[in-house]
Amino acid sequence: MATLSDPEITERLKTLPGWTRDGQAIRRQFTFADFPAAVAFVNRLVPGAEQADHHPDILINYRRVTLSYSTHSEGGLTARDFDGAKMADAVA
């Protein structure tokens, strides 16, 4: 899968409120009521990530979950990363 150009990344980010570019990744922090709610969100991500065979980097800090998507095998951002971000937004 081809990596996206800078203009393509900029355009795609416009459709994903809360997501920002961080080098060769896109990132968003989600905040929940408490730790169990944060972990439940991560658990809701699992089926979609497994089905797509594309997994985010996940950082859990109490009630905050930070997701980062990058297609490491391609060395940058691809459409798969944006698909993963959309899926995460849908299950948040």
SETI-293426 format. One record per atom (N, C-alpha, C, O): residue number from 1; x, y, z; residue in one letter. Coordinates in Angstrom, 1 decimal, always signed. Layout:
BEGIN
+-----+--------+--------+--------+------+
! pos !     c1 !     c2 !     c3 ! code !
+-----+--------+--------+--------+------+
! NUM !      X !      Y !      Z !    A !
...
+-----+--------+--------+--------+------+
REM end
This chain:
BEGIN
+-----+--------+--------+--------+------+
! pos !     c1 !     c2 !     c3 ! code !
+-----+--------+--------+--------+------+
!   1 !   +0.9 !   -1.2 !   +0.0 !    M !
!   1 !   +0.0 !   +0.0 !   +0.0 !    M !
!   1 !   +0.9 !   +1.2 !   +0.0 !    M !
!   1 !   +1.9 !   +1.3 !   +0.8 !    M !
!   2 !   +0.6 !   +2.2 !   -0.8 !    A !
!   2 !   +1.4 !   +3.4 !   -1.0 !    A !
!   2 !   +1.2 !   +4.4 !   +0.2 !    A !
!   2 !   +0.1 !   +4.5 !   +0.7 !    A !
!   3 !   +2.2 !   +5.0 !   +0.5 !    T !
!   3 !   +2.1 !   +6.1 !   +1.5 !    T !
!   3 !   +1.4 !   +7.3 !   +0.9 !    T !
!   3 !   +1.5 !   +7.5 !   -0.3 !    T !
!   4 !   +0.8 !   +8.1 !   +1.7 !    L !
!   4 !   +0.0 !   +9.3 !   +1.3 !    L !
!   4 !   +1.0 !  +10.5 !   +1.2 !    L !
!   4 !   +1.9 !  +10.5 !   +2.0 !    L !
!   5 !   +0.7 !  +11.3 !   +0.3 !    S !
!   5 !   +1.5 !  +12.6 !   +0.2 !    S !
!   5 !   +1.0 !  +13.6 !   +1.3 !    S !
!   5 !   +0.0 !  +13.4 !   +1.9 !    S !
!   6 !   +1.9 !  +14.6 !   +1.5 !    D !
!   6 !   +1.5 !  +15.6 !   +2.6 !    D !
!   6 !   +0.2 !  +16.2 !   +2.3 !    D !
!   6 !   -0.7 !  +16.3 !   +3.2 !    D !
!   7 !   -0.1 !  +16.6 !   +1.0 !    P !
!   7 !   -1.4 !  +17.2 !   +0.8 !    P !
!   7 !   -2.6 !  +16.2 !   +1.0 !    P !
!   7 !   -3.7 !  +16.6 !   +1.5 !    P !
!   8 !   -2.4 !  +15.0 !   +0.7 !    E !
!   8 !   -3.4 !  +14.0 !   +0.9 !    E !
!   8 !   -3.7 !  +13.8 !   +2.4 !    E !
!   8 !   -4.8 !  +13.7 !   +2.9 !    E !
!   9 !   -2.6 !  +13.8 !   +3.2 !    I !
!   9 !   -2.7 !  +13.6 !   +4.6 !    I !
!   9 !   -3.5 !  +14.8 !   +5.2 !    I !
!   9 !   -4.4 !  +14.7 !   +6.1 !    I !
!  10 !   -3.1 !  +16.0 !   +4.8 !    T !
!  10 !   -3.8 !  +17.3 !   +5.3 !    T !
!  10 !   -5.3 !  +17.2 !   +5.0 !    T !
!  10 !   -6.1 !  +17.6 !   +5.8 !    T !
!  11 !   -5.6 !  +16.8 !   +3.8 !    E !
!  11 !   -7.1 !  +16.7 !   +3.4 !    E !
!  11 !   -7.8 !  +15.7 !   +4.2 !    E !
!  11 !   -8.9 !  +15.9 !   +4.7 !    E !
!  12 !   -7.2 !  +14.5 !   +4.4 !    R !
!  12 !   -7.9 !  +13.5 !   +5.2 !    R !
!  12 !   -8.0 !  +13.9 !   +6.6 !    R !
!  12 !   -9.0 !  +13.5 !   +7.2 !    R !
!  13 !   -7.1 !  +14.6 !   +7.2 !    L !
!  13 !   -7.2 !  +15.0 !   +8.6 !    L !
!  13 !   -8.4 !  +16.0 !   +8.8 !    L !
!  13 !   -8.9 !  +16.0 !   +9.9 !    L !
!  14 !   -8.7 !  +16.7 !   +7.7 !    K !
!  14 !   -9.9 !  +17.6 !   +7.8 !    K !
!  14 !  -11.2 !  +16.9 !   +8.1 !    K !
!  14 !  -12.1 !  +17.5 !   +8.6 !    K !
!  15 !  -11.2 !  +15.6 !   +7.8 !    T !
!  15 !  -12.4 !  +14.8 !   +8.0 !    T !
!  15 !  -12.4 !  +14.1 !   +9.4 !    T !
!  15 !  -13.4 !  +13.4 !   +9.7 !    T !
!  16 !  -11.4 !  +14.3 !  +10.1 !    L !
!  16 !  -11.2 !  +13.6 !  +11.4 !    L !
!  16 !  -11.0 !  +14.6 !  +12.5 !    L !
!  16 !   -9.8 !  +14.8 !  +13.0 !    L !
!  17 !  -12.0 !  +15.2 !  +13.1 !    P !
!  17 !  -11.8 !  +16.1 !  +14.2 !    P !
!  17 !  -11.1 !  +15.5 !  +15.4 !    P !
!  17 !  -11.4 !  +14.3 !  +15.7 !    P !
!  18 !  -10.2 !  +16.2 !  +15.9 !    G !
!  18 !   -9.4 !  +15.7 !  +17.1 !    G !
!  18 !   -8.2 !  +15.0 !  +16.8 !    G !
!  18 !   -7.3 !  +14.8 !  +17.6 !    G !
!  19 !   -8.0 !  +14.6 !  +15.5 !    W !
!  19 !   -6.8 !  +13.8 !  +15.1 !    W !
!  19 !   -5.8 !  +14.8 !  +14.6 !    W !
!  19 !   -6.1 !  +15.8 !  +13.9 !    W !
!  20 !   -4.5 !  +14.6 !  +14.9 !    T !
!  20 !   -3.4 !  +15.5 !  +14.5 !    T !
!  20 !   -2.3 !  +14.6 !  +13.9 !    T !
!  20 !   -2.2 !  +13.4 !  +14.2 !    T !
!  21 !   -1.5 !  +15.3 !  +13.1 !    R !
!  21 !   -0.3 !  +14.6 !  +12.6 !    R !
!  21 !   +0.8 !  +14.7 !  +13.5 !    R !
!  21 !   +1.0 !  +15.8 !  +14.1 !    R !
!  22 !   +1.5 !  +13.6 !  +13.7 !    D !
!  22 !   +2.7 !  +13.6 !  +14.6 !    D !
!  22 !   +3.8 !  +12.9 !  +13.8 !    D !
!  22 !   +4.0 !  +11.7 !  +14.0 !    D !
!  23 !   +4.5 !  +13.6 !  +12.9 !    G !
!  23 !   +5.5 !  +13.0 !  +12.1 !    G !
!  23 !   +4.9 !  +12.0 !  +11.1 !    G !
!  23 !   +4.1 !  +12.4 !  +10.2 !    G !
!  24 !   +5.2 !  +10.7 !  +11.2 !    Q !
!  24 !   +4.7 !   +9.7 !  +10.3 !    Q !
!  24 !   +3.5 !   +9.0 !  +10.9 !    Q !
!  24 !   +3.3 !   +7.8 !  +10.6 !    Q !
!  25 !   +2.8 !   +9.6 !  +11.8 !    A !
!  25 !   +1.7 !   +9.0 !  +12.4 !    A !
!  25 !   +0.5 !  +10.1 !  +12.6 !    A !
!  25 !   +0.8 !  +11.3 !  +12.5 !    A !
!  26 !   -0.7 !   +9.5 !  +12.8 !    I !
!  26 !   -1.7 !  +10.4 !  +13.3 !    I !
!  26 !   -2.1 !  +10.0 !  +14.7 !    I !
!  26 !   -2.0 !   +8.8 !  +15.0 !    I !
!  27 !   -2.5 !  +11.0 !  +15.5 !    R !
!  27 !   -2.7 !  +10.7 !  +16.9 !    R !
!  27 !   -4.0 !  +11.4 !  +17.4 !    R !
!  27 !   -4.3 !  +12.5 !  +17.0 !    R !
!  28 !   -4.6 !  +10.8 !  +18.4 !    R !
!  28 !   -5.8 !  +11.4 !  +19.1 !    R !
!  28 !   -5.8 !  +10.9 !  +20.5 !    R !
!  28 !   -5.6 !   +9.7 !  +20.8 !    R !
!  29 !   -6.2 !  +11.8 !  +21.4 !    Q !
!  29 !   -6.4 !  +11.4 !  +22.8 !    Q !
!  29 !   -7.9 !  +11.5 !  +23.1 !    Q !
!  29 !   -8.6 !  +12.4 !  +22.8 !    Q !
!  30 !   -8.4 !  +10.4 !  +23.7 !    F !
!  30 !   -9.8 !  +10.3 !  +24.1 !    F !
!  30 !   -9.8 !  +10.3 !  +25.6 !    F !
!  30 !   -8.9 !   +9.7 !  +26.2 !    F !
!  31 !  -10.8 !  +11.0 !  +26.2 !    T !
!  31 !  -10.9 !  +11.0 !  +27.6 !    T !
!  31 !  -12.3 !  +10.4 !  +28.0 !    T !
!  31 !  -13.3 !  +10.7 !  +27.4 !    T !
!  32 !  -12.3 !   +9.6 !  +29.0 !    F !
!  32 !  -13.4 !   +8.9 !  +29.5 !    F !
!  32 !  -13.7 !   +9.2 !  +30.9 !    F !
!  32 !  -12.9 !   +9.9 !  +31.6 !    F !
!  33 !  -14.8 !   +8.7 !  +31.4 !    A !
!  33 !  -15.2 !   +9.0 !  +32.8 !    A !
!  33 !  -14.3 !   +8.4 !  +33.8 !    A !
!  33 !  -14.1 !   +9.0 !  +34.9 !    A !
!  34 !  -13.7 !   +7.3 !  +33.5 !    D !
!  34 !  -12.9 !   +6.6 !  +34.5 !    D !
!  34 !  -12.0 !   +5.5 !  +33.8 !    D !
!  34 !  -12.2 !   +5.3 !  +32.6 !    D !
!  35 !  -11.2 !   +4.9 !  +34.6 !    F !
!  35 !  -10.3 !   +3.8 !  +34.0 !    F !
!  35 !  -11.1 !   +2.7 !  +33.4 !    F !
!  35 !  -10.7 !   +2.3 !  +32.2 !    F !
!  36 !  -12.1 !   +2.1 !  +34.0 !    P !
!  36 !  -12.9 !   +1.1 !  +33.3 !    P !
!  36 !  -13.5 !   +1.5 !  +32.0 !    P !
!  36 !  -13.5 !   +0.7 !  +31.1 !    P !
!  37 !  -13.9 !   +2.7 !  +31.9 !    A !
!  37 !  -14.5 !   +3.2 !  +30.6 !    A !
!  37 !  -13.4 !   +3.3 !  +29.6 !    A !
!  37 !  -13.6 !   +3.0 !  +28.4 !    A !
!  38 !  -12.2 !   +3.7 !  +30.0 !    A !
!  38 !  -11.1 !   +3.8 !  +29.0 !    A !
!  38 !  -10.7 !   +2.4 !  +28.5 !    A !
!  38 !  -10.4 !   +2.2 !  +27.3 !    A !
!  39 !  -10.6 !   +1.4 !  +29.4 !    V !
!  39 !  -10.3 !   +0.1 !  +29.0 !    V !
!  39 !  -11.4 !   -0.5 !  +28.1 !    V !
!  39 !  -11.1 !   -1.3 !  +27.2 !    V !
!  40 !  -12.6 !   -0.2 !  +28.4 !    A !
!  40 !  -13.7 !   -0.7 !  +27.6 !    A !
!  40 !  -13.6 !   -0.2 !  +26.2 !    A !
!  40 !  -13.9 !   -0.9 !  +25.3 !    A !
!  41 !  -13.2 !   +1.1 !  +26.0 !    F !
!  41 !  -13.0 !   +1.6 !  +24.7 !    F !
!  41 !  -11.9 !   +0.8 !  +24.0 !    F !
!  41 !  -12.1 !   +0.5 !  +22.8 !    F !
!  42 !  -10.8 !   +0.6 !  +24.6 !    V !
!  42 !   -9.8 !   -0.2 !  +24.0 !    V !
!  42 !  -10.3 !   -1.6 !  +23.6 !    V !
!  42 !  -10.0 !   -2.1 !  +22.5 !    V !
!  43 !  -11.1 !   -2.2 !  +24.4 !    N !
!  43 !  -11.6 !   -3.5 !  +24.1 !    N !
!  43 !  -12.6 !   -3.4 !  +22.9 !    N !
!  43 !  -12.6 !   -4.4 !  +22.1 !    N !
!  44 !  -13.3 !   -2.3 !  +22.7 !    R !
!  44 !  -14.1 !   -2.2 !  +21.6 !    R !
!  44 !  -13.3 !   -2.0 !  +20.3 !    R !
!  44 !  -13.8 !   -2.3 !  +19.2 !    R !
!  45 !  -12.1 !   -1.6 !  +20.4 !    L !
!  45 !  -11.2 !   -1.4 !  +19.2 !    L !
!  45 !  -10.7 !   -2.7 !  +18.7 !    L !
!  45 !  -10.5 !   -2.9 !  +17.5 !    L !
!  46 !  -10.6 !   -3.7 !  +19.5 !    V !
!  46 !  -10.0 !   -5.0 !  +19.2 !    V !
!  46 !  -10.6 !   -5.7 !  +17.9 !    V !
!  46 !   -9.9 !   -6.0 !  +17.0 !    V !
!  47 !  -11.9 !   -5.9 !  +17.9 !    P !
!  47 !  -12.5 !   -6.6 !  +16.7 !    P !
!  47 !  -12.2 !   -5.9 !  +15.4 !    P !
!  47 !  -11.7 !   -6.6 !  +14.4 !    P !
!  48 !  -12.3 !   -4.6 !  +15.3 !    G !
!  48 !  -12.1 !   -3.9 !  +14.1 !    G !
!  48 !  -10.6 !   -3.9 !  +13.7 !    G !
!  48 !  -10.3 !   -4.1 !  +12.5 !    G !
!  49 !   -9.7 !   -3.8 !  +14.7 !    A !
!  49 !   -8.3 !   -3.8 !  +14.4 !    A !
!  49 !   -7.9 !   -5.2 !  +13.9 !    A !
!  49 !   -7.0 !   -5.3 !  +13.0 !    A !
!  50 !   -8.4 !   -6.2 !  +14.6 !    E !
!  50 !   -8.1 !   -7.6 !  +14.2 !    E !
!  50 !   -8.6 !   -7.9 !  +12.8 !    E !
!  50 !   -7.9 !   -8.5 !  +11.9 !    E !
!  51 !   -9.8 !   -7.5 !  +12.5 !    Q !
!  51 !  -10.4 !   -7.7 !  +11.2 !    Q !
!  51 !   -9.6 !   -7.0 !  +10.1 !    Q !
!  51 !   -9.4 !   -7.6 !   +9.0 !    Q !
!  52 !   -9.1 !   -5.8 !  +10.3 !    A !
!  52 !   -8.3 !   -5.0 !   +9.4 !    A !
!  52 !   -6.9 !   -5.4 !   +9.4 !    A !
!  52 !   -6.1 !   -5.1 !   +8.4 !    A !
!  53 !   -6.5 !   -6.2 !  +10.4 !    D !
!  53 !   -5.0 !   -6.6 !  +10.5 !    D !
!  53 !   -4.2 !   -5.3 !  +10.5 !    D !
!  53 !   -3.1 !   -5.3 !   +9.9 !    D !
!  54 !   -4.7 !   -4.3 !  +11.3 !    H !
!  54 !   -4.0 !   -3.0 !  +11.4 !    H !
!  54 !   -4.3 !   -2.5 !  +12.8 !    H !
!  54 !   -5.4 !   -2.2 !  +13.1 !    H !
!  55 !   -3.2 !   -2.3 !  +13.6 !    H !
!  55 !   -3.4 !   -2.0 !  +15.0 !    H !
!  55 !   -2.8 !   -0.7 !  +15.4 !    H !
!  55 !   -1.6 !   -0.4 !  +15.0 !    H !
!  56 !   -3.4 !   +0.1 !  +16.2 !    P !
!  56 !   -2.8 !   +1.3 !  +16.7 !    P !
!  56 !   -1.8 !   +1.1 !  +17.8 !    P !
!  56 !   -1.9 !   +0.0 !  +18.5 !    P !
!  57 !   -1.0 !   +2.0 !  +18.0 !    D !
!  57 !   -0.2 !   +2.1 !  +19.2 !    D !
!  57 !   -1.1 !   +2.7 !  +20.3 !    D !
!  57 !   -1.8 !   +3.7 !  +20.0 !    D !
!  58 !   -1.2 !   +2.1 !  +21.5 !    I !
!  58 !   -2.2 !   +2.5 !  +22.5 !    I !
!  58 !   -1.4 !   +2.9 !  +23.8 !    I !
!  58 !   -0.6 !   +2.1 !  +24.2 !    I !
!  59 !   -1.8 !   +4.0 !  +24.3 !    L !
!  59 !   -1.2 !   +4.5 !  +25.6 !    L !
!  59 !   -2.4 !   +4.8 !  +26.5 !    L !
!  59 !   -3.3 !   +5.6 !  +26.1 !    L !
!  60 !   -2.5 !   +4.1 !  +27.6 !    I !
!  60 !   -3.6 !   +4.3 !  +28.6 !    I !
!  60 !   -3.0 !   +5.0 !  +29.8 !    I !
!  60 !   -2.1 !   +4.5 !  +30.4 !    I !
!  61 !   -3.6 !   +6.2 !  +30.1 !    N !
!  61 !   -3.2 !   +6.9 !  +31.3 !    N !
!  61 !   -4.5 !   +7.2 !  +32.1 !    N !
!  61 !   -5.2 !   +8.2 !  +31.8 !    N !
!  62 !   -4.8 !   +6.3 !  +33.0 !    Y !
!  62 !   -6.0 !   +6.4 !  +33.9 !    Y !
!  62 !   -7.2 !   +6.4 !  +33.0 !    Y !
!  62 !   -7.7 !   +5.4 !  +32.5 !    Y !
!  63 !   -7.8 !   +7.6 !  +32.8 !    R !
!  63 !   -9.0 !   +7.7 !  +32.0 !    R !
!  63 !   -8.8 !   +8.3 !  +30.6 !    R !
!  63 !   -9.8 !   +8.6 !  +29.9 !    R !
!  64 !   -7.5 !   +8.5 !  +30.2 !    R !
!  64 !   -7.2 !   +9.0 !  +28.9 !    R !
!  64 !   -6.5 !   +7.8 !  +28.1 !    R !
!  64 !   -5.7 !   +7.1 !  +28.6 !    R !
!  65 !   -7.0 !   +7.7 !  +26.8 !    V !
!  65 !   -6.4 !   +6.8 !  +25.9 !    V !
!  65 !   -5.9 !   +7.5 !  +24.7 !    V !
!  65 !   -6.6 !   +8.3 !  +24.0 !    V !
!  66 !   -4.6 !   +7.4 !  +24.4 !    T !
!  66 !   -4.0 !   +8.0 !  +23.2 !    T !
!  66 !   -3.7 !   +6.9 !  +22.2 !    T !
!  66 !   -3.1 !   +5.9 !  +22.5 !    T !
!  67 !   -4.3 !   +7.1 !  +21.0 !    L !
!  67 !   -4.1 !   +6.2 !  +19.9 !    L !
!  67 !   -3.2 !   +6.9 !  +18.8 !    L !
!  67 !   -3.3 !   +8.1 !  +18.6 !    L !
!  68 !   -2.3 !   +6.1 !  +18.3 !    S !
!  68 !   -1.4 !   +6.5 !  +17.2 !    S !
!  68 !   -1.5 !   +5.5 !  +16.1 !    S !
!  68 !   -1.3 !   +4.3 !  +16.4 !    S !
!  69 !   -1.7 !   +5.9 !  +14.9 !    Y !
!  69 !   -1.8 !   +5.1 !  +13.7 !    Y !
!  69 !   -0.6 !   +5.4 !  +12.8 !    Y !
!  69 !   -0.4 !   +6.6 !  +12.5 !    Y !
!  70 !   +0.1 !   +4.4 !  +12.3 !    S !
!  70 !   +1.1 !   +4.6 !  +11.3 !    S !
!  70 !   +1.3 !   +3.2 !  +10.6 !    S !
!  70 !   +1.2 !   +2.2 !  +11.3 !    S !
!  71 !   +1.5 !   +3.2 !   +9.4 !    T !
!  71 !   +1.7 !   +1.9 !   +8.7 !    T !
!  71 !   +3.3 !   +1.7 !   +8.7 !    T !
!  71 !   +4.0 !   +2.1 !   +7.8 !    T !
!  72 !   +3.7 !   +1.1 !   +9.8 !    H !
!  72 !   +5.2 !   +0.9 !  +10.0 !    H !
!  72 !   +5.8 !   +0.1 !   +8.8 !    H !
!  72 !   +6.9 !   +0.5 !   +8.4 !    H !
!  73 !   +5.1 !   -0.8 !   +8.2 !    S !
!  73 !   +5.7 !   -1.6 !   +7.1 !    S !
!  73 !   +5.9 !   -0.8 !   +5.9 !    S !
!  73 !   +6.7 !   -1.1 !   +5.0 !    S !
!  74 !   +5.2 !   +0.4 !   +5.8 !    E !
!  74 !   +5.3 !   +1.2 !   +4.6 !    E !
!  74 !   +6.2 !   +2.5 !   +4.9 !    E !
!  74 !   +6.5 !   +3.2 !   +4.0 !    E !
!  75 !   +6.5 !   +2.7 !   +6.2 !    G !
!  75 !   +7.3 !   +3.8 !   +6.6 !    G !
!  75 !   +6.6 !   +5.1 !   +6.6 !    G !
!  75 !   +7.2 !   +6.2 !   +6.4 !    G !
!  76 !   +5.3 !   +5.1 !   +6.8 !    G !
!  76 !   +4.5 !   +6.3 !   +6.8 !    G !
!  76 !   +3.0 !   +6.1 !   +6.9 !    G !
!  76 !   +2.6 !   +5.0 !   +7.3 !    G !
!  77 !   +2.3 !   +7.1 !   +6.5 !    L !
!  77 !   +0.8 !   +7.1 !   +6.6 !    L !
!  77 !   +0.2 !   +6.6 !   +5.3 !    L !
!  77 !   +0.6 !   +6.9 !   +4.2 !    L !
!  78 !   -0.8 !   +5.7 !   +5.5 !    T !
!  78 !   -1.5 !   +5.1 !   +4.4 !    T !
!  78 !   -3.0 !   +5.2 !   +4.7 !    T !
!  78 !   -3.4 !   +5.7 !   +5.7 !    T !
!  79 !   -3.8 !   +4.9 !   +3.7 !    A !
!  79 !   -5.3 !   +4.9 !   +3.9 !    A !
!  79 !   -5.7 !   +4.0 !   +5.0 !    A !
!  79 !   -6.7 !   +4.3 !   +5.7 !    A !
!  80 !   -5.0 !   +3.0 !   +5.3 !    R !
!  80 !   -5.3 !   +2.1 !   +6.4 !    R !
!  80 !   -5.3 !   +2.8 !   +7.8 !    R !
!  80 !   -6.1 !   +2.5 !   +8.6 !    R !
!  81 !   -4.4 !   +3.8 !   +7.9 !    D !
!  81 !   -4.3 !   +4.5 !   +9.2 !    D !
!  81 !   -5.6 !   +5.4 !   +9.4 !    D !
!  81 !   -6.1 !   +5.5 !  +10.5 !    D !
!  82 !   -6.0 !   +6.0 !   +8.3 !    F !
!  82 !   -7.2 !   +6.8 !   +8.4 !    F !
!  82 !   -8.5 !   +6.0 !   +8.5 !    F !
!  82 !   -9.4 !   +6.4 !   +9.2 !    F !
!  83 !   -8.5 !   +4.8 !   +8.0 !    D !
!  83 !   -9.6 !   +3.9 !   +8.2 !    D !
!  83 !   -9.6 !   +3.5 !   +9.7 !    D !
!  83 !  -10.7 !   +3.4 !  +10.3 !    D !
!  84 !   -8.5 !   +3.2 !  +10.2 !    G !
!  84 !   -8.4 !   +2.8 !  +11.7 !    G !
!  84 !   -8.9 !   +4.0 !  +12.6 !    G !
!  84 !   -9.6 !   +3.7 !  +13.5 !    G !
!  85 !   -8.5 !   +5.2 !  +12.2 !    A !
!  85 !   -8.9 !   +6.4 !  +13.0 !    A !
!  85 !  -10.5 !   +6.5 !  +12.9 !    A !
!  85 !  -11.1 !   +6.8 !  +13.9 !    A !
!  86 !  -11.0 !   +6.3 !  +11.8 !    K !
!  86 !  -12.5 !   +6.4 !  +11.6 !    K !
!  86 !  -13.2 !   +5.3 !  +12.5 !    K !
!  86 !  -14.2 !   +5.6 !  +13.1 !    K !
!  87 !  -12.6 !   +4.1 !  +12.5 !    M !
!  87 !  -13.2 !   +3.1 !  +13.2 !    M !
!  87 !  -13.1 !   +3.4 !  +14.7 !    M !
!  87 !  -14.1 !   +3.2 !  +15.5 !    M !
!  88 !  -12.0 !   +4.0 !  +15.2 !    A !
!  88 !  -11.8 !   +4.3 !  +16.6 !    A !
!  88 !  -12.9 !   +5.4 !  +17.0 !    A !
!  88 !  -13.5 !   +5.3 !  +18.0 !    A !
!  89 !  -13.0 !   +6.4 !  +16.1 !    D !
!  89 !  -14.1 !   +7.4 !  +16.4 !    D !
!  89 !  -15.4 !   +6.8 !  +16.5 !    D !
!  89 !  -16.3 !   +7.2 !  +17.4 !    D !
!  90 !  -15.7 !   +5.8 !  +15.7 !    A !
!  90 !  -17.0 !   +5.2 !  +15.7 !    A !
!  90 !  -17.3 !   +4.4 !  +17.0 !    A !
!  90 !  -18.5 !   +4.3 !  +17.4 !    A !
!  91 !  -16.3 !   +3.8 !  +17.6 !    V !
!  91 !  -16.5 !   +3.0 !  +18.8 !    V !
!  91 !  -16.3 !   +3.8 !  +20.1 !    V !
!  91 !  -16.5 !   +3.3 !  +21.2 !    V !
!  92 !  -15.8 !   +5.0 !  +19.9 !    A !
!  92 !  -15.6 !   +5.8 !  +21.1 !    A !
!  92 !  -16.8 !   +6.2 !  +21.9 !    A !
!  92 !  -16.8 !   +6.8 !  +22.9 !    A !
+-----+--------+--------+--------+------+
REM end
